[in-house]
Amino acid sequence: MDLPDPEMIAVLRDKTPAERLAIANGMWRSARDILLRLLAAEHPDWSAKQVARETARRLLRGALEHSSEHFGES
């Protein structure tokens, strides 16, 4: 995993916790929206519900994989 640029660290350090949370939320929403569009394009035969379900599964799986790596679980 790449470390943030020192300049970005300085910018984020000057933000309030609420501002940092809003930035993280915006990044997560963007990732979700990109993944929704990608899956819909790759699977035109899927319903909107199927696309949404797969998007959620992939986002959750990534969070779970990162969590288990962080805590040394396999």
Sequence and secondary structure as in RCSB ss.txt:
>XXXX:A:sequence
MDLPDPEMIAVLRDKTPAERLAIANGMWRSARDILLRLLAAEHPDWSAKQVARETARRLLRGALEHSSEHFGES
>XXXX:A:secstr
     HHHHHHHHTS HHHHHHHHHHHHHHHHHHHHHHHHHH TTS HHHHHHHHHHHHHHHHHHHHHHHTT  
